[in-house]
Amino acid sequence: MKLFVIPLLLLIQLTTYAQADKEKILQVEKNLVGTIQLSGETPWTIAERMTHYKIPGLSIAVIQHYKLIWAKGYGWANDSLKIPVTANTLFQAASISKSLNGVGVLKLVQNNKLDLYADINTYLTSWRFPYDSLTKGKKITVANLLSHTAGLTVHGFRGYQQGAPLPTIIQILNGVQPANSGPVRSMYEPGIKSEYSGGGTMISQLIVMDITHMPYADYMKKEVLQPLGMTASTFSQPPVEIQPALLATGYRGDGKPIEGNYHVYPEEAPAGLWTNPTDLAKYIIETQLAAEGKSAKVLNQATTTLRLTPYLDKNAALGVFIDPDSGYFGHSGGNEGFRCQYYGSLKDGNGVVVMVNSDNGSIIPEVINSVAKVYGFKGLYYSTIKESVTIPNSVLQTYIGEYALSPDFIITIYKEGKVLFAQATRQGSFEIVPETQTRFFTREFPAKLEFTKDNTGKVNALILYQNGEQQEAKKIK
């Protein structure tokens, strides 16, 4: 009888991983490694890395053989109020919203209410896409919108402070006040290459509303979230129907909270989902089962296969990205104060979800590496061992300063002890490790920085090497 007096949240937590292998959870918690390890370095713990990155809260879910085997929260949903992260705490899923949006749009396709390959203006009634000469006479399709092959502008959205005027969808698409993003327009003809566009996803949001004559969040709740069992989740912005204590506060990379705790995103389809790893695990598992013809809670096998099929290149499918080399589908997300990532295997029913309430998501690949190692998830473990060199403190001091890639994108180099860190505008900081006296590499993502000097021997710039490209940032301070 004593069981019934256990507080509800504690009971839910106990139930969440009562059957899990607790030893494996402990192994996950103490085996974090980055995409790059230094020779002789030992793995970190979750607590160590949360402190290192100034991450208040973190939440994890692990899927094995088509089942959620455990979910657990760490740290604080709200640091100042000391509200802990539990498996029930909701985070902003940011661009992971696009994966669920893909499910919702393809539900209309499956029900013969939408032709995936027809001109989007066939279905837009409250607004029309303004074609111009840049499209070279080609029409944009919904398949283009979902696969980021429409050739459209507006990569992502910043959201709005609580209490600020919110734009309508039409204002967002036209880029007029109070919208804080540019108009969604053509950059080049559709169907020739992938170019990530949250603006394109916004158009799909309006198409859903124009076809169904329902608010987008209501449609997604009825046709996607509830059938998937994602009953804790919502696309409503702001999430007025959710208890405030369940909503994680977003934090900057320096550990300071977002003003008003979080931003509001009327851009619901590309960025508006509030959810947790447990609910996202339900979506992943249903996708895996539907792909094998073993379930059809929302989409059947044929439609799910279509959703998971890359459209133009080998990666971008319909609201989801495919890694054919690793055998996983997934999506990342980054809103103001939040970062997240999920992966689901295309075979065998494995997966992982990690969410943090910080602009610094550097811990996410480290956690995923740990999960992949402990559970033997082949294809998800990415880590290589590199050597570093020692640089005199006097030399490190000369690299400190601000470097401008553009007027509004500054890379700040600073030093803590004998370690250099870099922090880009509106992003978290990350350690840079010396491989020569002038060249450094990052450990959280594949990039290198090289400091250059002028004729007098004074450091005057750094060169950023990333994604096969190089950019020079002049030292301004």
N, C-alpha and C positions, 0 to 999 in steps of 0.2 A: 504493500500500500504506500510505502514511502516514495515510490516512483512518481506518484501523482502530484507531489508537492515540489518536484524539481521545476524550476522556472522554465517557461516554454522555450526560450532561446537556447538554453543549455540542453534541453531535451532534444531539440532539433539538431544541435551540434553533435551530441552523442550519437544520434541516429545516423547522421550523415556518414560517419566513418566507423561505426561500431563493428562492422564486418571487415574492415580493411586491415591489411597487414601493417600493424603499427610500426614494426621494425623498418619496413620500407619507407614509411612516412619519415621516420627519423633519418634514414639514409638520404632521402631527397633533401631534407632540411640542412644537411651538412656536406653536400657534394657539389656545390655550385662552382662552375668554371666558366670563364668567358670564351668567346670565339677564338681568343688568343690567350694562351698560358705562357708565363715566363718559365724558363728552365729552372727546375728545382722547386717550383711553387706548389704549395699544398692547396686543396680546395677550401672554399669559404663556407660559412653557414649563412642561412637566410638572414638571421639577425645581424650578422656582421655586414652584409651587403646593404641591407636596408639602412643601417646607420651610415655606411660609407656614402651612399647616394642620397642621403637625407629624404628617404621615402617613408612617409608616415604609415601607409597601409598597403597590404598586398593580399590577394586572394587567388587560390589555386583550385582547379578541378582536374582529376586524372581519370581517363577512360581506358578500360581494358576489356577486350572481347565484348564490345557493344554494351558495356555497363559502366555507370559512374561508380568507381570503387572508393573514391574519397574526395572530399572537398573541405578546405580549411582556410580560415582567415588569419592574418598576422598583423599586429600593430594596430593603428588607430584609424577609424573612419573619420573621426574629428579629434584632432590632437588636443585642442584647447579644452574641449568638454570631456575628454577621455572616454569617448564612445569607441569601443573596440570594433575591429573588423571581424565579422562572423561570416559563415557560409551564406548568410542571407543578405549581407550588405550589398546594396546596388551601386554600381559604378557606371559612368558614362562609357558606352561601348564605342563611341566615336565612329570611325569608318567601318567597323564590324557591322554597323547598321546596314551597310550596303548588301551584305550577305543575306540578311533577313528580308530586305527589300526585294532582292532577286527572287526569293521564294514567293513573296506576295505578288509580284508582277507575273511570274510564270504560272501562278494559280489562275490568273485571268486568261492566260494563253491556253492552259489546259481545259478551261471551261468554255473555250471558243468565243471569248469576249474581246480578244486582242490578237492581232496578227503580229508575230514577233518581227516580221520582215517588211511590214508596211511603213509608209511615210508617217512619222510621228504626228504630223498635222491632221492625219485622218482621225485621230482620237482627241486631240487638244481642242477644246471648245471655249474655255475661259481665257485662253491666250494662244497665240500662234507663233511658232518659231519663225523669226525673220530671216529667211534664206537670202544669201547674197552671192556675189560672184566667187567668193572663196570656196564655195562648195562645188563649183564647176558643174552645176546642173544635177549633182547627185543628191538623193534624198536621204535623210537620217532615219534610221529605224530604231525600234526599241532594243533590238539586239546590239546595235551600236552603242546605245546609252549604257547598257548593263556591262558591256565588255570594254568600255573606255576606248572605243574606236570611232567615235562620232566626230573627232577633230574639234572638240569644244574647249572653251576657256573655263577658268575658275577651278583651280586645283582643289581647294578646300575652303573651310569657313572658320571664323574666329568665335562665332556665337556672340551673345549680348549679355551685358551685366544685368543681374536681376533688377527689375524696376525700370529699365530703359525701354523706350518705345520699340516694339517689335514690328518688323516689316511683314507685309503679306508675301505670299509666294510669288505673286506677279511682280512686286517691287524687288524681290530678290533676283528674279530672272532678268529683270530690266536694269538692275544695278542702280536703283534710285533710292533716295533717302526714305526711311531711316536704314536701309540696307547698308552694311559696311563692306560689301564685296562688289566686284565689278559685274557688268552684265554678262550673261551667258550667251556667247556668240561663237561663230565659227572661226577657227584659226586656219583650217585647211579642209580639203575635201574629206568626207567620211570614208571609212573602210580601207584606208591605206596603211595605218599603223596604230599602235596603242599609245594613247596619251591620257593619263589619269585625269579625270574630270568629275569632281563632286557636283559641278554645275549640271552635267549631263544627268546625274542621278536625281537632281532636283526636278528636271523635266519629267522623269519617270514618276516622281511623286505626284506631280500635277496630273499626269495621264491617269493614274490610279483614281484620283479624286474625280476627274471629269467622267470617267467610265462608270464608277460606282455611285457617284453622287453622295459620297460619304466623306467625313473628315478622315484624313489619312491614318491617324492613330487608331480610330475606331475600326477601320477596315482591317488594319494589321492585327489588332487585338482579336477580332472575330475570326478571321480567316487564317491567321498564321500563329500568333502567340498562344492562344487558347488551345487549338488543336495539338500543338507541339507540347503542351503542358508547361509552357513558360509563363505561369500564372503570376510570378513575381515581377515580371518585366513590363515595360510600357514604352511607347513611342510618344506619349503626351509630353508636350513642352509648353510651360513648365510642368513637372510631374505632380500636379496638385493633389492627386488621389493617393499618393504614397506618404506614409508616415515619415516626417523629416529625419528621425533617428536612423532610418534605413538607408538614407542617401549619403554616400561618402562625400566629404568635402574635398575639392580639388586643391592641389598645392603646386607652387612653383618649384623650380629646380633647387632653389635655395632653402626650401622648407617652409616658405611663407604661404599662407592660404590665399586662394583666389578671392577677390573682393566679392562679397555676397555668397561665398562658399562654392559656387559653380556658375558657369555661364548657361544661358538658355539658348537652345538651338531650334528655331522654327524650321531649319533645314533638316526635317525629321528623317527622311529617307537616307540621306548621306551621312548623318551624324547624330540623330536624335534618340537612339535607343538607350534606355536605362536598364541594366540587367546585371546578372552575376554569373560567375563561372558555372554554377550548378545548372542554371537555366540554359546557358549556351551549350553545355554538355548535352542537354536534351535535343537541341537542334542538330548537333553534330551526329549523335547516335541515330536520329531519325533519317538524316541524310545518308548515312552509311547503310542502314537497313533498307531504305527506299531504293538505293542504287542496286541492291541485290534482289529487289522484288519481294522483300520480306515485310514491308510495311508501306502504308500510303496514307498517313495521317493528313498530309496536305498535298504533296505531289506524288504522282505514281512513278514507276521505274523509268519509263520513257522520258518523262519530263525532267526527272532528277538527273538522268544520264546527260540530257541536253544541257542542263545547268552546269554540270561538271566538265563539259567539253570545251577546251580552249577555242575561242572564236576565230582569232586571226593569227596570233602568235602562239607559242607553246605554253603560255602561262595564264593569260587573262581569259577566264570563262565568264559566265553570266552572274556577276555579283560576287565572284569568288576567284581566287587565284590557285592555280594548279602547279605543283612542282613534280613533273614527271620523273625526275631523277630520284627524289626521295620517296615518291609515292604518297604524297599528302596534299590535301586541299586546305586552304586557310585564308586568313585575312588579319591584318593588323589594324590598330586604331590609335588616333592621337587627337583628343580634344584639349582645350585649355585646362590644364591640371589633371589630365588623365592619359594613361597609355595602356594598351592591351594587345593581346595576340592569342589566336587560337589555331590549332592544327588538328585535322582529323585524317586518319589513314584511309586510303582508297580501298584497302583490303584489311581484313582481320579485326576491324572495329576498335582501333586504338586512338588515343588523342589526349590533348592537354589544352587547358585554358589558363592564362595568367592575366590578371588585371591589377593595376596600381593606381592610386590617387596622387599622381605626381607627374610633372612635365618630364621627369627623368625616368625613362623606361629601360635604362641600361641593365637592370637586374633581370628583365624578362628573358632574354636569351640564355642567361646563366641558369635560371630556374629550369627552363626547358631542357638545357643540356643535362642537368641533374636528373630530371624525370626520365629522359631518354636513356641515360646510363643505367639507372636503377631498374627500369622496367624493360630494358632491351628493345626500345623502340628504334629500329633501324631506320636511318635516313633523317632523324631529327637531331642527332648529335653532331655539332659543328664546333670543333676546337682544334687548334694547332699550337704546337710549342715553338716559341721564338726566343732568341737570345737578346739581351739588352746590354748596353754599355754604360759605363759611369762617366758622368760629365761634372766637371768642377762647379761648385756653387756659384762662383763668379761668372761663369759662362751662362748658366741657367738664368741668372739675373738679367742678362742683356736681352733675353727673349720676352720678358714680361712687357705687356702693353696691349694696345688695341689695334686691330688690323681690319680694314674695311674691304669686304668683297664688293659692296655697293653701299650707297648712302644709308640704307636702312637694314643692312645685314653686316653686323660687326662680330668679329671673333676676338674675344678677350682671353689673353694668356696670363695666368697668374700662378703663383707658387705657394705651396703649403709644405713646409719643411724642405725636403730635397726633391720634391715631386712637382712637375708642371701639370697644370690643368688648362683645358680650353673650354670656353663657354660661348656659344653662338647666340645671337639675338633671339629671345623668346624660347630658348631651349635649355635643357639641363647641361651641367658641366660634365666633363669626362677627362680622365687621366690620359696624358700622352707620354709614351715610353720611348726613350732614345735608342735607336739602333746604330746611329753614327753621331758625331758631334753636332750635326746640324739637322739631321732627319729623324723624325719621330713617327711612331705608329699609334693608332688607337686600339683599344681592346674591346670596345663595345660594338663596333661596326667596322667594315673594311675601308679604312682611309689612312692617308699619311700626310704629314705636314713637314715642310722643309723651310727653314729660315735662311734668308739670303742677306747679303751685306752690300753696302755701297763701296765706292772706291776708297773711302776712309776707314773701312772696316766696321762701320756702324750698321747694326741690323736695321733694315729698311722695309722688309716685306716677308711674307710667308707664302708658300705655294701649297695649295690644297690639292691632293691627288685623291680622286674618288670616282667610282663608276667609269673608269677608263678615261677620265677627263682631268685636266688640271686648270686651276684658277689661281690667279695671283691676288693677294690681299695686301694692300699698302699699309704700312704702319702709320697710324695717325696720332698716336699718343704713347 
